[in-house]
Amino acid sequence: MQERLPPTLKTLTNPQEVEADRVNRVRSHPVKKLAMKFIKDESGATAIEYGLIAALIALAIMVGAGSLGNSLNNQFGRIATKLDGTAG
């Protein structure tokens, strides 16, 4: 009578069977599955990239608005100076 062992307890002699059994046990481990899922998940990286792009766009708008404001201030200053010269 031959004793039947569960697959995890059976004695493997073929090196390919040993490796296949090891790979199957590692793949089926819940912590390993969770870790692999976390490593493969790129949604966080994508959100960070979009955040950086939004920050750069906001910075460009602020610099452009500041430059436009200075330009308009200078232009109105020149107009005011000319109007003051003609009024007197």
Buried (B, 14 or more C-beta within 10 A) or exposed (E): EEEEEEEEEEEEEEEEEEEEBEEEEEEEEEEEEEEEEEEEEEEEEEEEEEEEEEEEEEEEEEEEEEEEEEEEEEEEEEEEEEEEEEEE
